[in-house]
Amino acid sequence: MRRGGVYKRADVTHYAIVCVISNDILHAAGPHVIVVPVFPVADDIHATQALISVPVRGFLTPNMVHWLPASALGEHLGDAAGEAVDAAVRTVVACIS
C-alpha cells in the first residue's frame, strides 16, 4: 500500500471506500495506515477541496481521519490523483500543527 491508494474496507459489513494518506515511513514502522473516507458525488455541483474521479468518483474527507490496521483494507481499487491526496494531507497537517 502507498499514499493515494483507494481501497474497499474489509473490516465493515457496509460499503465503505477509503484513501490512504499515510506515507511509506509509517507503513515500514508498523502494521497501521492513516486513511480518509471517500464519499461519492454525482456531479460537479459540489465544491470540494479534494475531488477525485479515478478510480472512483468522490471526494476525500480529511476531517474524518481514521487510524486502521492494514488488515482493514480490502480490495485495491486504484490510486487517486496526487493533487487531491496532497490537499487532504495538507488539511490534516494544518489541523494538528
C-alpha positions as CSV (number, residue, x, y, z in Angstrom):
1,M,0.0,0.0,0.0
2,R,1.1,3.6,-0.6
3,R,-0.2,7.1,-0.2
4,G,-3.1,7.7,-2.6
5,G,-4.2,4.1,-2.7
6,V,-8.0,3.7,-2.7
7,Y,-9.4,0.6,-1.0
8,K,-12.7,-1.0,0.0
9,R,-12.8,-1.5,3.7
10,A,-12.6,-5.2,4.6
11,D,-13.4,-4.7,8.3
12,V,-17.0,-3.5,8.0
13,T,-20.2,-5.0,6.7
14,H,-21.4,-1.9,4.8
15,Y,-19.9,-0.5,1.6
16,A,-17.1,1.9,2.5
17,I,-14.2,3.2,0.5
18,V,-11.0,4.9,1.9
19,C,-7.9,6.6,0.6
20,V,-4.5,6.1,2.3
21,I,-2.9,9.3,3.3
22,S,0.0,7.9,5.5
23,N,3.4,7.6,4.0
24,D,5.9,4.8,3.5
25,I,7.8,5.7,6.7
26,L,4.7,4.9,8.8
27,H,4.0,1.7,6.7
28,A,7.5,0.4,7.3
29,A,7.3,1.2,11.1
30,G,4.2,-0.9,11.8
31,P,1.0,-2.5,10.6
32,H,-1.2,0.6,10.6
33,V,-2.3,3.1,8.0
34,I,-3.9,6.5,8.2
35,V,-6.9,6.9,5.8
36,V,-9.7,9.3,5.0
37,P,-13.2,8.2,3.7
38,V,-14.1,8.7,0.1
39,F,-17.7,10.0,-0.2
40,P,-19.4,9.7,-3.6
41,V,-20.6,12.7,-5.6
42,A,-23.0,12.6,-8.5
43,D,-22.0,15.7,-10.4
44,D,-19.6,18.7,-10.5
45,I,-22.0,20.9,-8.5
46,H,-20.4,20.0,-5.2
47,A,-17.5,22.3,-4.4
48,T,-14.9,20.2,-2.6
49,Q,-11.3,20.6,-1.8
50,A,-10.2,17.1,-2.7
51,L,-12.3,15.8,-5.6
52,I,-11.2,12.6,-7.2
53,S,-12.5,10.9,-10.3
54,V,-10.2,7.9,-10.6
55,P,-10.6,5.1,-9.5
56,V,-13.9,6.2,-8.1
57,R,-15.8,9.5,-8.3
58,G,-15.9,11.1,-4.9
59,F,-14.2,13.4,-2.5
60,L,-11.7,12.8,0.2
61,T,-12.8,14.0,3.7
62,P,-9.7,15.0,5.7
63,N,-11.8,16.0,8.7
64,M,-12.7,12.3,9.2
65,V,-9.2,10.7,9.6
66,H,-9.0,7.1,10.7
67,W,-6.1,5.1,12.0
68,L,-6.6,1.5,10.9
69,P,-4.7,-1.8,10.9
70,A,-3.5,-2.6,7.4
71,S,-5.7,-5.7,7.5
72,A,-8.8,-3.5,7.5
73,L,-8.0,-2.6,3.8
74,G,-9.7,-4.9,1.3
75,E,-9.7,-4.7,-2.5
76,H,-7.4,-2.1,-4.0
77,L,-9.5,-0.1,-6.4
78,G,-6.7,2.0,-7.8
79,D,-4.8,5.2,-7.0
80,A,-6.2,8.7,-6.5
81,A,-4.6,11.8,-8.2
82,G,-1.7,13.3,-6.3
83,E,-3.2,16.8,-6.1
84,A,-6.3,15.7,-4.2
85,V,-4.4,13.5,-1.9
86,D,-1.9,16.3,-1.2
87,A,-4.7,18.6,-0.4
88,A,-6.2,16.2,2.1
89,V,-2.8,15.7,3.7
90,R,-2.2,19.4,4.0
91,T,-5.6,19.9,5.7
92,V,-4.8,17.2,8.2
93,V,-1.4,18.7,9.0
94,A,-2.8,22.2,9.3
95,C,-5.4,20.9,11.8
96,I,-2.8,19.3,14.1
97,S,0.1,21.7,13.9
